[in-house]
């Protein structure tokens, strides 16, 4: 009985997947036909990401330098900030 239900579910899921695939293909063909007839070529806007990536890496560099400065300072007792730190466990 369980095998029959599994097979029925599998068959139904397969038919649903086929229907979705056909609908997508039909829609894609329709869009292509419309754009070809209108001689419209969609262009995505061009975005220059170089300045953003440079700012990000500059931020990371400054953060690392700041953290190195914090870790390098000595506490009043003369030990580095994390020298006596132990993880519980």
C-alpha positions as CSV (number, residue, x, y, z in Angstrom):
1,X,0.0,0.0,0.0
2,X,2.8,2.4,1.0
3,X,4.6,1.8,-2.4
4,X,1.4,2.6,-4.3
5,X,1.0,5.9,-2.4
6,X,4.6,6.8,-3.0
7,X,4.3,6.0,-6.7
8,X,1.2,8.1,-7.0
9,X,2.8,11.0,-5.2
10,X,5.9,10.7,-7.4
11,X,3.8,10.6,-10.6
12,X,1.8,13.6,-9.5
13,X,4.9,15.5,-8.6
14,X,6.4,14.6,-11.9
15,X,3.3,15.8,-13.8
16,X,3.3,19.1,-11.9
17,X,7.0,19.6,-12.7
18,X,6.4,18.9,-16.4
19,X,3.5,21.5,-16.3
20,X,5.7,24.1,-14.8
21,X,8.5,23.4,-17.3
22,X,6.1,23.7,-20.2
23,X,4.6,27.0,-18.8
24,X,8.1,28.5,-18.4
25,X,9.1,27.5,-21.9
26,X,5.9,28.9,-23.4
27,X,6.5,32.2,-21.5
28,X,10.1,32.4,-22.6
29,X,9.2,31.8,-26.2
30,X,6.5,34.5,-26.0
31,X,8.9,37.0,-24.5
32,X,11.5,36.3,-27.2
33,X,8.9,36.7,-29.9
34,X,7.7,40.1,-28.5
35,X,11.3,41.4,-28.1
36,X,12.3,40.2,-31.5
37,X,9.3,41.8,-33.2
38,X,9.9,45.0,-31.3
39,X,13.6,44.8,-32.0
40,X,14.2,45.5,-28.3
41,X,17.2,44.2,-26.6
42,X,17.1,44.5,-22.9
43,X,20.3,45.8,-21.3
44,X,21.1,45.6,-17.7
45,X,22.5,48.8,-16.2
46,X,26.2,48.8,-15.9
47,X,27.5,49.3,-12.4
48,X,31.1,50.0,-11.5
49,X,31.7,48.0,-8.3
50,X,35.4,48.9,-8.1
51,X,35.0,51.9,-5.8
52,X,32.7,50.0,-3.4
53,X,35.1,47.0,-3.3
54,X,38.1,49.3,-2.7
55,X,36.2,51.0,0.2
56,X,35.3,47.6,1.7
57,X,39.0,46.4,1.6
58,X,40.1,49.8,3.0
59,X,37.6,49.3,5.9
60,X,38.9,45.7,6.5
61,X,42.5,46.9,6.5
62,X,41.8,49.7,9.0
63,X,39.8,47.3,11.2
64,X,42.7,44.8,11.2
65,X,45.2,47.6,12.0
66,X,43.0,48.8,14.9
67,X,42.6,45.3,16.3
68,X,46.4,44.7,16.1
69,X,46.8,48.0,18.0
70,X,44.4,46.9,20.7
71,X,46.0,43.5,21.0
72,X,49.5,45.0,21.2
73,X,48.8,47.3,24.1
74,X,49.7,46.2,27.6
75,X,47.4,46.3,30.6
76,X,48.4,48.0,33.8
77,X,49.7,44.7,35.2
78,X,52.2,44.4,32.3
79,X,50.4,41.5,30.6
80,X,49.0,41.7,27.1
81,X,45.2,42.0,27.1
82,X,44.5,38.4,26.1
83,X,47.5,36.6,27.7
84,X,45.6,35.5,30.8
85,X,42.4,34.8,29.0
86,X,41.2,31.2,29.0
87,X,38.1,29.7,27.4
88,X,35.8,27.9,29.7
89,X,35.6,24.3,29.0
